[in-house]
Amino acid sequence: MKKYAFTVLGIIFFSGLVFPFIEMLGIFIDKSQIENAFRQASKSAIFKSYEFADRANQTNQINFKRFVEEYIEIFQDILDVQLVNTYDINSMSEAQIESTEFIFRSIDERYNDISVKFKLNSGISSECNVTIKSKYRFKTNYMKIAESINPNLAFFEIGINKDILLIAPN
């Protein structure tokens, strides 16, 4: 009987140690997937927004509106998310794009809402700051219960804040 009690106690003890590590692994995986989507969308949007007329004029500047439009489309495809608030980017000014927070919702319920903001740096006109934020969606039942009891207790935000050079590569 003692063996069974120690076995049950051991299982409870080790499960209490294992679940936080599983959650940390999930956080690492989600953050790396979002960061990978950020990198792929950035590079692809730079290449796609560099038009043939720009090559003929030999300018290496990239149109900011076209970059944002391409970035949003590619970001949706990579992470399987959908833009919640739709805007016509071509009719918006650069200041309106900078003040807009683009919110993406996961189609397969893998992520919580992901917000993306674009901002041209004032000092360098060819540099864009992209900020991505999302509240982490917990995978284990213990953390889901803790989050439902007290949302501030189990709050973890995945965030990326990086600058992108809007210059076409040689």
Secondary structure, DSSP 8 states (H G I E B T S, - for coil): -HHHHHHHHHHHHHHHHHHHHHHHHHHHHHHHHHHHHHHHHHHHHHHHHS-HHHHHHT--B--HHHHHHHHHHHHHHHHTEEESS---GGGS-HHHHHH--EEEEESSS-S--EEEEEEE-SS-TTEEEEEEEEE----SHHHHHHHHH-TTTT--EEEEEEEEE-B---
